[in-house]
Amino acid sequence: MTAYEGPTDLFINGAWRAGADGRRFPVLDPATGKLLASFAAAALEDCEAAVDAAGDAFPSWSATPPRERSELLRRVFELMTAEAETLAAIIVAENGKAWPDAIVEAKYSAEFFRWFAEEAVRIPGEYRGSPSGDKRIVVTHQSIGVSLLITPWNFPAAMAARKIAPALAAGCTVVLKPASETPLTAAFIVELLNRARVPAGVVNLVTPKPVGPAVESMLADARVRKLSFTGSTEVGRQLLASSARRVVSTSMELGGNAPLVVLPGADLDVAIAGTVDAKMRNGGSACTAANRIYVHASLHEEFLARLTDRFLAFTLGPGSTRSNTLGALVSQRERDKVAELVETAVGEGATIVLGGADESSGCFYPATILKGVAHGSTINSTEIFGPVAAIVRYDDVEDALLMANDSEFGLSAYVFGPEGDAVRFAFRLQSGMVGVNRGVISDPAAPFGGVKQSGLGREGGFEGILEFLETQYLSLPA
Ligand code: NAP
């Protein structure tokens, strides 16, 4: 990307402005280490102003006809689609991912605005009679209120779109808090909403420093009725505790530790293609990334050989060179975490088949395959968040099921095998989402979310809008 020229300020009540105390923080390009921009840091009073603006805008936005809300979202879809290359370039610049991942994310993000433009006019209601015949039951849905949206750096556009679009469709006003590593993508999306003529106060953007006290104070504000968070399970737990104080409604999209199981008799063409997708999409920095790959002994050697061929084809380098297929990790810290996990895995008995730290520099880490990984070892039980395939060989399918379910997480899982076997196996997995002979599961039309400590609630699908609505029941005379 040539020099970044988009907004670098907070967006409050329909206007871009610097933080109240003038502080700024650096946004770096992880591929080069160079400064991309200095972004405004929000002070506590800026966050309060954002909640004021969202609170003031809520009555009229929630009363705006669904068709008008829908048309605004549709305009954002069209603008974002037209600007997909610009959006992708910003994602590449501040997140470091490869161009093919970034352009897919930009288009995927736009699709959330299209999907929820369509959902805005289909908010469900229901009528039923009571079993005793003494009343009529009418079920309606109302906009929940001011919503605080907190997003991570790994899909800086898609995670913001997956929250803003359903919130606005449901008639909620929002305060968006993007990750510190990737505020430029969020600012560009807000700019598109602004261009699409979102009314003042309906969407606000803050980047508080320090984050903890600012989020606490927003959660303590009686006008904030919803927290939608995507990020680590550790921070999610803290925010659940904070939300409990005022019983704020929460949606939590947290960490994963996805198992990928290759059953006996699997078609290896399908299994290899699916594994490459499930492991390497977004350079492995995905909550849905296959983290634990269990391969049946009968296929193990051929699987390893063929996966190695496919991994060798990845070209590591900056996303600004569009032909590169594996970009940088978001920061030196994330890159070092991946390197350390691989070293620990080797110390615990795994063997490096391909890659490892030596070939990389800066925030880059090469496509890596480990074999002989033990179930329950450190790398097997930690979210890797990088381009490392950690392979466990197994003999017995029932053991594979036990191992797959042996995790505190349950976001996504993958199974490859003869279709009947794979579907039967999938039904027994403790996972919010399962790819059956497929390595990509995300779709704006599907409910995204996890079980166990991977989260609460669902985003996308018909379910996504319900997270921003309260159910009201009217009891009417029979
Ligand atoms: P993170 O450290 O939890 O940060 C996520 C967001 O929370 C950032 O905006 C961060 O702000 C903010 N935050 C951090 N500490 C906070 C606090 N004390 N109070 C309030 N907000 C706070 O996660 P991450 O490293 O950015 O993202 C990676 C994680 O997200 C992985 O675990 C991944 O699995 C998960 N994830 C889950 C999904 C899903 O849908 N389930 C999707 C994508 C990612 P600052 O950046 O300013 O610190």
Residues whose N, C-alpha, C, O or C-beta is under 5 A from the ligand:
A	BS01	NAP	I150 T151 P152 W153 K177 P178 A179 S180 E181 V211 G212 V215 T230 G231 S232 T233 V235 E253 L254 G255 G256 C287 S454
